[in-house]
Amino acid sequence: MAERTNKWLTKAKDRARVVSLEDEIQLLRQKMEITFLQEKSFTSDIVIEISSLLDLKINEYMKYSGKKRI
């Protein structure tokens, strides 16, 4: 029975992590959009930095969710 509980807890933690990552991804997207509007450039250092972080978070999300798309 303890094994079942551990599996459930692990799955619950993974689900919580996915939700948290979804929130982080949404916030980073918004931040990137706002920064782009301020900088008026997709190639400014800060926009590229945010975009790179966003890529990492999307990859992490896909790893935990097992989904092909967001």
C-alpha positions as CSV (number, residue, x, y, z in Angstrom):
1,M,0.0,0.0,0.0
2,A,2.9,2.4,0.7
3,E,4.0,1.9,-2.9
4,R,0.6,3.1,-4.2
5,T,0.8,6.1,-2.0
6,N,4.3,7.0,-3.1
7,K,3.2,6.6,-6.8
8,W,0.3,8.9,-6.2
9,L,2.4,11.5,-4.4
10,T,5.0,11.4,-7.2
11,K,2.3,11.9,-9.8
12,A,0.7,14.7,-7.8
13,K,4.1,16.4,-7.5
14,D,4.6,16.1,-11.3
15,R,1.2,17.6,-12.0
16,A,1.9,20.5,-9.6
17,R,5.2,21.0,-11.4
18,V,3.5,21.1,-14.8
19,V,1.0,23.7,-13.5
20,S,3.7,25.8,-12.1
21,L,5.7,25.5,-15.3
22,E,2.6,26.6,-17.3
23,D,2.4,29.7,-15.1
24,E,6.1,30.4,-15.5
25,I,5.8,30.0,-19.3
26,Q,2.8,32.3,-19.5
27,L,4.6,35.0,-17.4
28,L,7.7,34.7,-19.5
29,R,5.7,35.0,-22.7
30,Q,4.1,38.1,-21.4
31,K,7.4,39.6,-20.2
32,M,9.0,38.8,-23.6
33,E,6.1,40.5,-25.5
34,I,6.3,43.6,-23.3
35,T,10.1,43.8,-23.5
36,F,9.9,43.4,-27.3
37,L,7.4,46.4,-27.5
38,Q,9.8,48.5,-25.3
39,E,12.9,47.5,-27.2
40,K,11.3,47.4,-30.6
41,S,13.6,44.5,-31.5
42,F,13.6,40.7,-31.4
43,T,17.4,40.8,-31.3
44,S,17.9,42.9,-28.3
45,D,20.0,41.2,-25.6
46,I,17.1,41.2,-23.0
47,V,14.5,39.8,-25.5
48,I,16.9,37.0,-26.5
49,E,17.7,36.2,-22.8
50,I,14.0,36.0,-22.0
51,S,13.4,33.9,-25.1
52,S,16.1,31.5,-24.2
53,L,14.7,31.1,-20.7
54,L,11.3,30.5,-22.2
55,D,12.7,27.8,-24.4
56,L,14.2,26.0,-21.4
57,K,10.9,26.2,-19.5
58,I,9.0,24.9,-22.5
59,N,11.4,22.0,-22.8
60,E,11.1,21.2,-19.1
61,Y,7.3,21.4,-19.4
62,M,7.3,18.9,-22.3
63,K,9.6,16.6,-20.3
64,Y,7.2,16.4,-17.3
65,S,3.9,16.5,-19.2
66,G,4.8,14.1,-22.0
67,K,2.9,16.4,-24.4
68,K,4.0,17.2,-27.9
69,R,2.6,20.8,-27.8
70,I,1.7,23.4,-25.4
